[in-house]
Amino acid sequence: MSSGQIAVLGAVAGLTIFLGLPLGRLRSPIPKAKAFLNATAIGILIFLLWDVLDNAWKPADGALGQHHYGPAVVDIAVMLGCFGAGLVGLVYFDRWIARRASAARDVRPEGPGAAVATEARAIRSPAAQLSMLIAIGIGLHNFGEGLAIGNSAAAGQISLALLLVIGFGAHNATEGFGIVAPLAAGPERPSWGRLGLLGLIGGGPTFLGTLVGQQVTNDVVSIAFLSLAAGSILYVVIELLAVARKMGLKEITTWAILLGVALGFITDAIVSAAGA
C-alpha cells in the first residue's frame, strides 16, 4: 500500500467526525441511533486497545527474550510513560475545559442599557466557546492517532494501520456528537459553516498526523506513538462508557459493544488472510 493511499485513509479516519456534526442542528435527538453508534465504537476500541498495546509491547518482549535488558528497560519505560501521558494528560485537559466552561457560564453583560443583541451573544457564547474547546481537544488527540496510523504503515504493519483507521474512524464519527452537544442544547442552530470549521479542527489533525507518522520508523518512537494512542483509546473508552450508562439503553449498548469487538476480529482476520 502506497504512502498516498495511507494518507487518504488517514484523512477518511479523521473526517468521519463530520457524520455526527449535523445533529447539532437537530432539535429532536435520536437516542437509540446515538447509543448504537456510541457502543459500537466502544467495542471496536476495546479490541483496538488490546491490539495496539500488543504491538507496543513486542519490541520489549523480543529484547527480553534475547536477554537485552538495557533496550528492554528503555522500551518499557517509554511505553508506560507515553501510555500514562495519553491517558492522564487527557484527564487534566478535560478538567481545564470544565474550568473554562464554568468561567464562560459565569460571564454576564455589564452596564446599564446593554443591548439585547449583547445579551443574546452572552447566552450563546458559552455553548460556542465550549464547542470550540472540545473540537480543539479532540483535534490534539486525533493528531496522535494519525501518528500511530502513519507509523504503523511506515513500519510495514499494514494490518494494524488499517485497523487503526477503522477504529479511529468509527470513534471519530461519535466524536461529532460530543462537539455539537453544547450547540444542540443552545437557543439557535449553528450554521453549516460553523459545523464545517469544527469538523476540520477536530478531524483534520488525523490526516496531518498520518503524514508525519509515515516519516518515522524508529522502534522507540513507534512504541511512543502506539502507547500515546493506547492511552487516548482507554480514556475515550471510559468516557464513552459513561455516556452509554447515562443513556440507559442497556440491551442496545451490550449488543453493539459485542458487534464492535467482533468487527475488530473479523477485520483483522480478513486483512491477515489477504496477506497485508
C-alpha positions as CSV (number, residue, x, y, z in Angstrom):
1,M,0.0,0.0,0.0
2,S,1.5,3.3,-1.1
3,S,2.1,6.3,1.2
4,G,-0.6,8.2,-0.7
5,Q,-3.2,5.6,0.0
6,I,-2.3,5.5,3.7
7,A,-2.6,9.3,3.8
8,V,-6.1,9.1,2.2
9,L,-7.1,6.5,4.7
10,G,-5.8,8.8,7.5
11,A,-8.0,11.6,6.1
12,V,-11.0,9.3,6.0
13,A,-10.4,8.2,9.6
14,G,-10.4,11.9,10.7
15,L,-13.2,13.2,8.5
16,T,-15.8,10.7,9.7
17,I,-16.2,13.2,12.5
18,F,-18.5,15.1,10.1
19,L,-21.0,12.3,10.3
20,G,-22.1,13.3,13.8
21,L,-21.9,17.1,13.4
22,P,-25.4,17.6,11.7
23,L,-27.0,16.5,14.9
24,G,-26.1,19.9,16.2
25,R,-28.8,21.3,14.0
26,L,-31.5,18.9,15.1
27,R,-33.9,19.8,17.8
28,S,-35.1,16.2,18.3
29,P,-32.1,13.9,19.0
30,I,-32.2,10.2,18.0
31,P,-31.2,8.4,21.3
32,K,-31.2,4.8,20.0
33,A,-29.1,5.5,16.9
34,K,-26.7,7.5,19.0
35,A,-26.5,4.8,21.7
36,F,-25.8,2.1,19.0
37,L,-23.0,4.1,17.3
38,N,-21.5,5.0,20.7
39,A,-21.5,1.4,21.9
40,T,-20.2,0.0,18.5
41,A,-17.2,2.4,18.8
42,I,-16.6,1.2,22.4
43,G,-16.4,-2.4,21.1
44,I,-14.0,-1.6,18.3
45,L,-11.9,0.4,20.6
46,I,-11.7,-2.3,23.2
47,F,-10.3,-4.7,20.5
48,L,-8.1,-1.9,19.3
49,L,-6.7,-1.2,22.7
50,W,-5.5,-4.8,23.1
51,D,-4.1,-4.8,19.5
52,V,-2.2,-1.5,19.9
53,L,-0.7,-2.5,23.3
54,D,0.3,-5.9,21.9
55,N,2.2,-4.2,19.1
56,A,3.7,-1.6,21.5
57,W,5.0,-4.4,23.8
58,K,6.5,-6.6,21.1
59,P,9.9,-4.8,20.9
60,A,10.4,-5.0,24.7
61,D,9.2,-8.7,24.7
62,G,11.7,-9.5,21.9
63,A,14.5,-7.7,23.8
64,L,13.8,-9.6,27.0
65,G,13.7,-12.9,25.1
66,Q,17.2,-12.2,23.8
67,H,18.4,-11.0,27.3
68,H,19.0,-7.5,26.1
69,Y,17.8,-5.9,29.3
70,G,19.0,-2.4,28.7
71,P,16.9,-1.8,25.5
72,A,14.0,-3.7,27.1
73,V,14.0,-1.3,30.1
74,V,14.1,1.7,27.7
75,D,11.2,0.3,25.7
76,I,9.1,-0.5,28.8
77,A,9.8,3.0,30.3
78,V,8.8,4.7,27.0
79,M,5.7,2.5,26.7
80,L,4.4,3.2,30.3
81,G,5.3,6.8,30.2
82,C,3.6,7.5,26.9
83,F,0.6,5.4,27.9
84,G,0.2,7.4,31.1
85,A,0.7,10.7,29.2
86,G,-2.1,9.7,26.7
87,L,-4.4,8.7,29.5
88,V,-3.8,11.1,32.3
89,G,-3.0,14.0,30.1
90,L,-6.5,14.0,28.6
91,V,-7.9,13.8,32.2
92,Y,-6.2,17.1,33.0
93,F,-7.2,18.6,29.7
94,D,-10.8,17.7,30.4
95,R,-10.5,19.4,33.8
96,W,-9.2,22.5,32.1
97,I,-12.1,22.6,29.6
98,A,-14.5,22.2,32.5
99,R,-13.0,25.2,34.3
100,R,-13.1,27.3,31.1
101,A,-16.7,26.3,30.5
102,S,-17.6,27.2,34.1
103,A,-16.0,30.6,33.7
104,A,-17.8,31.1,30.5
105,R,-21.2,30.4,32.1
106,D,-20.5,33.0,34.8
107,V,-20.0,35.8,32.2
108,R,-22.8,38.3,32.2
109,P,-23.2,41.5,30.2
110,E,-22.5,44.6,32.4
111,G,-23.5,48.2,32.4
112,P,-26.9,49.9,32.2
113,G,-28.6,49.9,28.8
114,A,-26.8,46.8,27.5
115,A,-28.2,46.0,24.1
116,V,-30.5,43.0,23.6
117,A,-28.0,41.7,21.0
118,T,-25.2,41.7,23.6
119,E,-27.4,39.7,25.9
120,A,-28.1,37.2,23.2
121,R,-24.4,36.8,22.5
122,A,-23.8,36.2,26.1
123,I,-26.3,33.4,26.1
124,R,-24.8,31.8,23.0
125,S,-21.2,32.4,23.8
126,P,-20.6,29.7,26.4
127,A,-22.0,27.0,24.2
128,A,-20.0,28.2,21.2
129,Q,-16.8,28.5,23.2
130,L,-17.2,25.1,24.8
131,S,-17.9,23.5,21.5
132,M,-14.7,25.0,20.0
133,L,-12.6,23.9,23.0
134,I,-13.9,20.4,22.7
135,A,-13.1,20.4,19.0
136,I,-9.5,21.6,19.7
137,G,-9.0,18.9,22.4
138,I,-10.3,16.2,20.1
139,G,-8.0,17.5,17.3
140,L,-5.0,17.3,19.6
141,H,-5.5,13.7,20.4
142,N,-6.6,12.8,16.8
143,F,-3.1,14.1,15.7
144,G,-1.7,11.4,18.0
145,E,-4.0,8.8,16.4
146,G,-2.8,9.9,12.9
147,L,0.8,9.4,14.1
148,A,0.0,5.9,15.1
149,I,-1.6,5.2,11.7
150,G,1.3,6.6,9.7
151,N,4.0,5.0,11.9
152,S,2.3,1.6,11.7
153,A,2.2,1.8,7.9
154,A,5.8,3.0,7.7
155,A,6.9,0.0,9.8
156,G,5.2,-2.4,7.4
157,Q,2.3,-3.1,9.8
158,I,-0.4,-2.5,7.3
159,S,-2.9,-4.8,9.1
160,L,-2.6,-2.7,12.2
161,A,-2.7,0.6,10.2
162,L,-6.0,-0.5,8.6
163,L,-7.4,-1.5,12.0
164,L,-6.4,1.9,13.4
165,V,-8.1,3.6,10.5
166,I,-11.3,1.6,11.1
167,G,-11.3,2.0,14.9
168,F,-10.4,5.7,14.9
169,G,-12.9,6.3,12.1
170,A,-15.7,4.7,14.0
171,H,-14.8,6.6,17.1
172,N,-14.4,9.9,15.3
173,A,-18.0,9.5,14.0
174,T,-19.2,9.6,17.6
175,E,-16.8,12.5,18.5
176,G,-19.0,14.7,16.3
177,F,-21.8,14.2,18.9
178,G,-19.6,15.4,21.7
179,I,-18.5,18.5,19.7
180,V,-22.1,19.6,18.9
181,A,-23.7,18.6,22.2
182,P,-23.4,22.2,23.7
183,L,-24.7,23.7,20.4
184,A,-27.7,21.3,20.2
185,A,-28.9,22.4,23.6
186,G,-28.5,26.1,22.7
187,P,-31.2,28.5,21.6
188,E,-30.1,28.8,18.0
189,R,-28.9,26.3,15.4
190,P,-25.3,26.5,14.4
191,S,-24.6,27.3,10.7
192,W,-23.2,24.7,8.3
193,G,-20.1,26.8,8.0
194,R,-19.6,26.7,11.8
195,L,-20.0,22.9,11.8
196,G,-17.6,22.6,8.9
197,L,-14.9,24.6,10.8
198,L,-15.4,22.5,14.0
199,G,-15.1,19.3,11.9
200,L,-11.8,20.4,10.3
201,I,-10.4,21.4,13.7
202,G,-11.4,18.1,15.3
203,G,-10.8,15.6,12.4
204,G,-8.1,17.3,10.2
205,P,-5.2,16.6,12.5
206,T,-5.7,12.8,11.9
207,F,-4.6,13.4,8.3
208,L,-1.7,15.6,9.3
209,G,-0.5,13.1,11.9
210,T,-0.6,10.3,9.3
211,L,1.7,12.3,7.0
212,V,4.1,12.9,9.8
213,G,4.0,9.4,11.2
214,Q,4.9,7.8,7.8
215,Q,8.3,9.5,8.0
216,V,9.3,7.8,11.3
217,T,10.3,4.1,11.6
218,N,12.3,4.1,14.8
219,D,11.2,1.3,17.3
220,V,11.3,3.6,20.3
221,V,9.3,6.3,18.5
222,S,6.9,3.7,17.3
223,I,6.4,2.5,20.9
224,A,5.8,6.1,22.0
225,F,3.2,6.7,19.3
226,L,1.4,3.5,19.9
227,S,1.4,4.0,23.6
228,L,0.1,7.5,23.3
229,A,-2.7,6.2,21.1
230,A,-3.4,3.4,23.6
231,G,-3.7,5.9,26.4
232,S,-6.1,8.0,24.4
233,I,-8.1,5.0,23.4
234,L,-8.6,3.9,27.1
235,Y,-9.6,7.4,28.0
236,V,-12.1,7.5,25.2
237,V,-13.5,4.1,26.2
238,I,-14.0,5.3,29.8
239,E,-15.8,8.5,28.5
240,L,-18.0,6.6,26.1
241,L,-18.9,4.0,28.7
242,A,-20.1,6.9,30.9
243,V,-22.2,8.2,28.0
244,A,-23.6,4.8,27.5
245,R,-24.6,4.5,31.1
246,K,-26.4,7.8,31.0
247,M,-28.4,6.7,28.0
248,G,-29.7,3.8,29.9
249,L,-30.3,1.6,26.8
250,K,-28.5,-1.4,28.2
251,E,-29.6,-4.0,25.6
252,I,-28.7,-1.9,22.6
253,T,-25.4,-1.0,24.2
254,T,-24.4,-4.6,25.1
255,W,-25.2,-5.9,21.6
256,A,-23.4,-3.0,19.9
257,I,-20.3,-3.5,22.0
258,L,-20.3,-7.2,21.1
259,L,-20.7,-6.2,17.4
260,G,-17.8,-3.7,17.7
261,V,-15.4,-6.3,19.2
262,A,-16.5,-8.8,16.6
263,L,-15.9,-6.3,13.8
264,G,-12.4,-5.8,15.1
265,F,-11.5,-9.5,15.0
266,I,-13.3,-10.1,11.7
267,T,-11.5,-7.1,10.1
268,D,-8.1,-8.4,11.4
269,A,-8.8,-11.8,10.1
270,I,-9.8,-10.6,6.6
271,V,-6.7,-8.3,6.4
272,S,-4.4,-11.1,7.6
273,A,-6.0,-13.6,5.1
274,A,-5.3,-11.1,2.3
275,G,-1.7,-11.1,3.2
276,A,-1.5,-7.5,4.2
